[in-house]
């Protein structure tokens, strides 16, 4: 649970680093996100990597269409993926908690 919170914080810091043009912050954030995914995949707690692959494919397509820097766009897409999945997880947690109380 703590790694998810730390991952979300790193994803936010990565996006702040990208938009504030502090690229080392983005690189550190993506390194943490990728390391967390690899560790969870090896432990068996990560069920699939489809969201990571989808984020990378979407980032690649966006970078090719808009002629952006490919590595930076892939890093930003991983940060956005982390935040979107955290938001969806929070929605499901809130829904499950409210259903149990009824």
Helices and strands as residue ranges (DSSP letters): H 2-19, H 23-43, H 50-65, H 70-101
